[in-house]
Amino acid sequence: MKGRAALYLAAAAAAAITACAEKAPVLRETLLADDRPSLQTAASGTVPGAQLYRETGTASWYGREMQGKPTASGERFDMNGLTAAHRTIPLGTVVRVTNLENFKSVNVKVNDRGPFVRSRVMELSYGAAKELGFAAQGSATVRIESVDPLAEGAFFTVHAAAFAEEENARLLKERLNRRFETVAIIPFESNIGRFYRVRVGSYASEEKAERIAGKLILEGLEPLVLRKD
């Protein structure tokens, strides 16, 4: 799939099933050690606690379905620009993305949150995907590296599911409220329709958010940890 549209619809359909079935099948993914995100302490002279970010995984791209819509940063999405969505890299960060299938590289600014599919680590604008040479195929294995060190200190939340129907989101919220604190429904507009995202909690560390995500997996969901903005 080339864009976000099919991914959102697939996520919404899958989440609707899991919200209605207490014992829905759970898909678990195992990452190789070398594919896990890593932080390396930056050289002296930088901001205290700053670290360099590096990650390898599959990237996809999005375009017309979000053209002109506000991103998580508040900026309007430009499908021909050089931007990206990432789940935890701070908004406004410039990262260098390398297509490991042809070794083309481009610098992009992270201005949005996503992707909301566990098998993807980044969603690039159509313009960035063209620069990297994978717009036609839809996805590629990439390496992500921060250009400058990232300062520590942030709060994280857990994306539990997304729905096309608000009622399904409400039912899941009621179900999760019995076990988790601060469950919220976040409406989201795209050019293909309105979606309702269910998110759980606000945590001072990514590790704590990951533990909550682990509990949500036991609920039959496929949760994702996001940096709060």
Secondary structure, 3 states (H helix, E strand, C coil): CCCHHHHHHHHHHHHHHHHHCCCCCCCCCCCCHHHCCEEEECCCCCCCCCEEEEEEEEEEEECHHHCCCECCCCCECCCCCCEEECCCCCCCCEEEEEECCCCCEEEEEEEECCCCCCCCCEEEEHHHHHHHCCCCCCEEEEEEEECCCECCCCCEEEEEEEECCHHHHHHHHHHHHCCCCCEEEEEEEECCEEEEEEEEEEECCHHHHHHHHHHHHCCCCCCEEEECC
